[in-house]
Amino acid sequence: MVKAIVGANWGDEGKGKITDMLAKESDIIIRFQGGANAGHTIVNDYGKFALHTLPSGVFYNHTTSILGNGVALNIPVLFKEIQEVVERGVPKPRILVSDRAQMVMPYHILLDAYEEERLAGKSFGSTKSGIAPFYSDKYAKIGFQVSELFIGADALMDKINRVCEVKNILIEHLYHKPLLKPEEIYKELMEYKRMVEPYVCDVSAYLAQALKDGKEILLEGQLGSLKDPDHGIYPMVTSSSTLAGYGAIGASLPPYEIKKIITVVKAYSSAVGAGAFVSEIFGEEADELRRRGGDGGEYGATTGRPRRMGWFDAVASKYGCRVQGTTDVAFTVLDVLGYLDEIPVCTAYEIDGEITTDFPVTAKLEKAKPVLETLPGWKCDIQGIRKYEDLPENCRKYIEFVEEKIGFPITMVSNGPGRDDIIYR
Ligand code: GDP
């Protein structure tokens, strides 16, 4: 069976933890979109890890981890990450890289940084990992597939020259930076080839066989619905689709094979980067939630920057679950809210004097004000509880309130960062 694990919010919902947990029962875990621009934090028997590129299934002996054709493949980052997990005692993971995955080129990272510098205060809050220039080039048809590392020196050099010609016009006249040297890029690609060669695979064919063999397959999404370029808060979005539906394309699987879509929804809100964030809170209130949030605070796994904080947003989460095609909700980081006397929840938006529970397009979203309802807190630590009935009554009420507002079944409640901190309903 194929299951997708995706986010309903702005990312950082705890998908890594849920993937690591479900990977125990899985054969294959696939990253199908995004790149090294976001991270998953995982706490397990080996310690605490921040993965950026590797799928969150690398901690088991029995799993195969795949980087699908839809990812932005940063080869040096991938190899650094493999090295790091192995150095910390994790058995060398079995990894396959799609021959159709495209590579983040050194100039993608440069161009990302140059553009952020040019935009200055009006930037999108890019992590400068080269993701936007990478996907732009992919769809402009001047990207480099892993398979192209093997086409021979002349053909590869020829393409590098053609691409550099275009890039250098921008670099010279828009950014006023040093020009790209095609020979250096070729050398770097030969280095990438050396690193990636043992892992390259016709993933499409591999997965077709795996389906025939009845393997358990997990798709692991990066970021969340609201960062999807089509259905999110455009233009403050990421550059590849964050939706389960894209899993079929970015991994190379028939869409009808995705039987379960587990959407991870966080018990409060956090976001990185710019963009409207209706239930955002500030000052002391935000600082306290940020400090207590996640596992060791709400700070970016890739950049370390403090995340923006907010109360649970039922409007955004309902929409986020809907566009994912949710079959199950995993409701995460609930334990963090145990310190609050009262817990505000954003249940509707007020836009131009009208109340709505439908998530609007960006121009309207920017005008939205939160309508808050307040629930009583449970004022205790719920970590370690394993049965739903054992949760404090107010905690169950919070879960059931959220479930009713979003309209999708919460079948898992995560009450701690560890693998076993989970309550099935
Ligand atoms: P992802 O990008 O969706 O995988 O999410 P992140 O890894 O960025 O953020 C989740 C953070 O919350 C990580 O530090 C996790 O270890 C932590 N986490 C996940 N689930 C829970 C939970 O139920 N409770 C607590 N306290 N932390 C959690």
Residues whose N, C-alpha, C, O or C-beta is under 5 A from the ligand:
A	BS01	GDP	G11 D12 E13 G14 K15 G16 K17 G39 H40 T41 I42 V43 G294 D295 A301 T332 V333 L334 D335 S414 N415 G416 P417
